[in-house]
């Protein structure tokens, strides 16, 4: 299932959801203008490398632009390709605006950053000796998905079900979309254990999702309840 939009309106303008999307797009456009060799160097400079984060390796001086823990933040704004970028931005736009809505702009920035860093550390903890840089906003976005599932499990999400020439658009509950997504990450993560090299950082998705479910209780406004029905906004919080 490919989510396209939800029917869950917001009360405030999601300026930082949009802002994060703009930054990711601009950084990626910069990446593609660098060429192959310089682009690879850029990824090593700003990506999160597990072996470097945990002190098992050091980058050459010319690549050590940010601190190892600083790379946990900078890596969130890099992407490995157009499809990686587009997929992440779709999920961020569909679900991020509602999470920014229930906690306000300032808290959303901190929530997004914490989920992304926890996600990156979750991946690094599974492969602590890996020299492969991790990039992408999907860890932070996974935190948003975990929070959304606790807050709006009954919200309707329009999804595309690709069936060849008979692809279909249907509305399904958010809990089904996000629950199946998380299950896929767990299964794929389990199958990826023991493999080497790059690929999808499934454990970053898992760690981010769990972090979002745990942190949302501390970041949402106290009057916002868990398991809200769709369209319910008790008041307008800023």
C-alpha positions as CSV (number, residue, x, y, z in Angstrom):
1,X,0.0,0.0,0.0
2,X,1.3,3.4,-1.0
3,X,-0.2,6.2,1.1
4,X,-1.2,9.3,-0.8
5,X,-3.0,11.5,1.8
6,X,-5.1,11.3,5.0
7,X,-8.4,12.9,5.8
8,X,-7.2,14.4,9.1
9,X,-7.2,18.2,9.0
10,X,-4.9,20.4,11.0
11,X,-5.4,23.6,12.9
12,X,-2.0,25.3,12.5
13,X,0.2,25.7,9.5
14,X,2.9,23.0,9.5
15,X,5.7,25.4,8.8
16,X,8.5,23.1,10.1
17,X,7.1,20.0,8.4
18,X,7.3,22.1,5.2
19,X,10.7,23.5,6.3
20,X,12.2,20.1,6.8
21,X,11.0,19.0,3.4
22,X,12.5,22.1,1.7
23,X,15.9,21.5,3.4
24,X,16.0,17.9,2.4
25,X,15.2,18.8,-1.2
26,X,17.7,21.6,-1.4
27,X,20.4,19.4,0.2
28,X,19.7,16.6,-2.3
29,X,19.8,19.0,-5.2
30,X,23.2,20.1,-4.0
31,X,24.3,16.5,-3.7
32,X,23.4,15.7,-7.4
33,X,25.3,18.8,-8.6
34,X,28.6,17.6,-7.0
35,X,29.3,14.7,-9.3
36,X,30.1,11.1,-8.3
37,X,33.4,11.5,-6.4
38,X,32.5,14.8,-4.6
39,X,29.0,13.5,-3.9
40,X,30.5,10.4,-2.2
41,X,32.8,12.6,-0.1
42,X,29.8,14.8,0.9
43,X,28.0,11.7,2.1
44,X,31.0,10.6,4.2
45,X,31.3,14.1,5.6
46,X,27.7,14.4,6.8
47,X,26.4,10.9,6.9
48,X,26.3,8.9,10.2
49,X,28.9,6.1,10.1
50,X,28.4,3.6,12.9
51,X,32.1,2.8,13.3
52,X,32.9,6.5,13.6
53,X,30.0,7.2,16.0
54,X,31.1,4.5,18.4
55,X,34.8,5.3,18.1
56,X,36.0,2.2,16.2
57,X,37.2,4.3,13.3
58,X,38.2,7.8,12.4
59,X,37.6,9.8,9.3
60,X,40.5,11.4,7.4
61,X,40.9,15.0,8.4
62,X,39.4,16.4,5.2
63,X,36.2,14.4,5.8
64,X,35.8,15.2,9.5
65,X,33.6,18.2,9.0
66,X,31.2,17.5,11.8
67,X,31.5,15.5,15.1
68,X,30.5,11.9,15.1
69,X,27.4,12.7,17.2
70,X,26.7,15.8,15.0
71,X,26.5,13.5,12.0
72,X,23.4,11.9,13.6
73,X,21.6,15.1,12.9
74,X,23.2,16.1,9.6
75,X,22.6,12.6,8.1
76,X,18.8,13.2,8.4
77,X,18.9,15.7,5.6
78,X,20.9,13.6,3.0
79,X,19.3,11.0,0.7
80,X,20.6,8.2,-1.5
81,X,18.5,8.9,-4.6
82,X,15.4,10.4,-6.0
83,X,13.1,7.5,-4.9
84,X,14.5,7.6,-1.4
85,X,13.9,11.3,-1.2
86,X,10.4,11.2,-2.8
87,X,9.2,8.3,-0.6
88,X,10.4,10.0,2.6
89,X,8.9,13.4,1.7
90,X,5.5,11.8,0.9
91,X,5.3,10.2,4.4
92,X,6.6,13.4,6.1
93,X,3.9,15.5,4.3
94,X,1.0,13.1,4.9
95,X,1.7,12.4,8.6
96,X,4.0,15.2,9.8
97,X,1.5,18.0,9.7
98,X,-0.8,16.3,12.3
99,X,2.1,15.7,14.7
100,X,3.3,19.3,14.4
101,X,-0.3,20.3,15.0
102,X,-0.7,18.5,18.4
103,X,2.6,19.7,19.9
104,X,3.3,23.1,18.3
105,X,6.2,24.2,16.2
106,X,9.0,24.3,18.8
107,X,8.3,20.9,20.4
108,X,8.0,19.4,16.9
109,X,11.6,20.4,16.0
110,X,12.9,18.8,19.2
111,X,10.7,15.7,18.7
112,X,11.8,15.3,15.1
113,X,15.5,15.6,16.0
114,X,15.3,13.2,18.9
115,X,13.5,10.5,16.9
116,X,16.0,10.9,14.1
117,X,19.0,10.6,16.4
118,X,17.6,7.6,18.3
119,X,16.8,5.9,15.0
120,X,20.4,6.4,13.8
121,X,21.8,5.1,17.0
122,X,19.5,2.0,16.8
123,X,20.9,1.2,13.4
124,X,24.5,1.9,14.6
125,X,24.0,-0.4,17.6
126,X,23.1,-3.3,15.4
127,X,26.1,-2.8,13.1
128,X,28.6,-0.9,15.3
129,X,31.6,-1.7,13.1
130,X,30.0,-0.7,9.9
131,X,32.0,1.8,7.7
132,X,28.9,2.5,5.6
133,X,27.3,6.0,6.0
134,X,23.7,6.1,6.9
135,X,21.6,8.9,5.3
136,X,18.0,9.8,5.1
137,X,15.1,11.4,7.0
138,X,13.3,8.0,7.4
139,X,14.4,7.5,11.0
140,X,12.8,10.8,12.2
141,X,9.8,10.2,10.0
142,X,9.4,6.8,11.5
143,X,9.0,8.6,14.9
144,X,6.2,10.6,13.4
145,X,4.5,7.4,12.2
146,X,4.7,5.9,15.6
147,X,3.2,9.0,17.2
148,X,0.5,9.2,14.6
149,X,-0.6,5.6,15.1
150,X,-1.1,6.3,18.9
151,X,-3.0,9.5,18.3
152,X,-5.1,8.8,15.2
153,X,-5.4,5.1,14.6
154,X,-8.8,5.5,13.1
155,X,-8.0,8.3,10.7
156,X,-8.6,7.3,7.1
157,X,-5.7,7.2,4.7
158,X,-6.0,7.1,1.0
159,X,-3.7,4.4,-0.4
160,X,-2.8,3.1,-3.8
161,X,-2.7,-0.6,-4.1
162,X,-0.7,-1.5,-7.2
163,X,-2.2,-4.4,-9.0
164,X,-0.7,-4.0,-12.5
165,X,-3.3,-2.5,-14.8
166,X,-5.9,-2.8,-12.1
167,X,-4.4,-0.6,-9.4
168,X,-6.9,0.7,-6.9
169,X,-7.4,3.7,-4.6
170,X,-9.1,2.9,-1.3
171,X,-9.3,4.5,2.2
172,X,-8.1,2.3,5.0
173,X,-7.6,3.1,8.7
174,X,-4.2,4.6,9.7
175,X,-3.6,1.8,12.2
176,X,-3.6,-0.7,9.3
177,X,-1.3,1.3,7.1
178,X,1.2,2.1,9.8
179,X,0.9,-1.3,11.5
180,X,1.7,-3.2,8.3
181,X,4.5,-0.8,7.6
182,X,6.1,-1.4,11.0
183,X,5.6,-5.2,10.7
184,X,7.4,-5.1,7.3
185,X,10.3,-3.2,8.9
186,X,10.6,-5.8,11.7
187,X,10.5,-8.8,9.3
188,X,12.9,-7.1,6.9
189,X,15.2,-6.1,9.7
190,X,15.3,-9.7,11.0
191,X,16.1,-11.0,7.5
192,X,18.9,-8.5,7.1
193,X,20.8,-9.5,10.2
194,X,24.2,-10.9,9.3
195,X,24.3,-9.3,5.9
196,X,27.1,-6.9,5.0
197,X,27.2,-3.7,3.0
198,X,24.7,-0.9,2.4
199,X,20.9,-1.2,1.9
200,X,17.9,-0.1,3.9
201,X,18.5,0.7,7.6
202,X,15.5,-1.2,8.8
203,X,16.6,-1.0,12.5
204,X,16.6,2.8,12.2
205,X,13.0,2.6,11.1
206,X,12.2,0.3,14.0
207,X,14.0,2.5,16.6
208,X,12.5,5.7,15.3
209,X,9.0,4.3,15.3
210,X,9.3,3.0,18.9
211,X,10.9,6.3,20.0
212,X,8.0,8.2,18.5
213,X,5.5,6.1,20.4
214,X,7.3,6.6,23.6
215,X,8.1,10.3,23.2
216,X,4.7,11.6,22.0
217,X,3.2,11.4,25.5
218,X,5.8,14.0,26.6
219,X,5.6,16.3,23.6
220,X,1.9,16.5,22.8
221,X,-0.2,19.1,24.4
222,X,-1.8,17.6,27.6
223,X,-5.3,18.1,26.3
224,X,-4.7,16.0,23.2
225,X,-5.8,12.5,23.9
226,X,-4.5,9.2,22.6
227,X,-6.6,7.2,20.1
228,X,-8.5,10.3,18.9
229,X,-11.2,9.9,16.3
230,X,-10.3,11.6,13.0
231,X,-11.2,15.3,12.6
232,X,-11.2,15.8,16.4
233,X,-9.4,19.0,17.5
234,X,-10.6,20.0,21.0
235,X,-9.0,23.5,20.7
236,X,-6.5,25.3,18.6
237,X,-3.1,24.9,20.1
238,X,-0.1,27.0,19.0
